[in-house]
């Protein structure tokens, strides 16, 4: 399973900003926060550092009220919103900033970051292409456009863009990471390993390089090497939920389910809204015969990602295994309404048969046989079950 990061992240820093970043607004300043827009902006940074996020949000808004063109306040506030999952609000602020200050790199980068956070990768490509048209040596623009292209499946174009970023800034380990991710996605494993090893040469504590090298090693059947890299990724960035999740997979594949469980639990604790983490956690708990906990994890998975057909299937299976027939029927019927997965009909038929609702079982099996492909693994079992019910 190749890792492809999103396109978020800060597009520019103070070194790319013009001298009038904190210029005094023509708007009347509030007496609550001295120093105009710049004072409100700096107070917001202090509040954010103190983890007083409500106050920080109010101060960022105050800074932009005083000066809508304040570049650092716009950029920082957009990323503040992205970090808290308020992607549509971030996108609205970024668009307004771009319209207010349309010809500087920071407004392009801020808009692209907000577009990426909102999943609008084709728009990221357009925004970064607009910047590249007059800033041909903006390495970060090439890298962001490349990652967006990878995300929508334009692998060759994406790799070419990221390679351009590497050529412009060969000592940037983040760009090497992105190149490695692109090569890994494209199945070019030797080139991926070379790019990621170079990233580690540039930064030996590079968590993302270790993460990707671990995934690469696992794909090659090198389980111990994969675990070692993922342990290094966790050590380098203990707050990275993805690193804990991948470490859990690597530990599980080596048969160390106790360590795997600890890693999965940490992943969902750090990122509780990631439905795929709950799905993986559910699989491990089921393997460990902790079925009630497994069902709870699958419920979280389908709540967060209702289009995950496999999660609905696994939830139904566990509920059947634990003889929770009423709950299984409800879950499977909900799943049938959400996703296209013929096997949900087969599982629901089993529920009806166990509950002695033979007519419903027959009808549901017929629905399964109508929807399932000819080579479906459960087709023979469904046909046998239907014949048995028809004889009664």
Secondary structure, DSSP 8 states (H G I E B T S, - for coil): ------S-S----GGGS-TTTT---SS---SSSSSHHHHHHHHHHHHHHTT-HHHHHHHHHHHHHH-TT-HHHHHHHHHHHHHTT-HHHHHHHHHHHHHHSTTSHHHHHHHHHHHHHTT-HHHHHHHHHHHHHH-TT-HHHHHHHHHHHHHTT-HHHHHHHHHHHHHH-TT-HHHHHHHHHHHHHTT-HHHHHHHHHHHHHH-TT-HHHHHHHHHHHHHTT-HHHHHHHHHHHHHH-TT-HHHHHHHHHHHHHTT-HHHHHHHHHHHHHH-TT-HHHHHHHHHHHHHTT-HHHHHHHHHHHHHH-TT-HHHHHHHHHHHHHTT-HHHHHHHHHHHHHH---THHHHHHHHHHHHTT-HHHHHHHHHHHHHHS-TT-TTHHHHHHHHHHHHH-
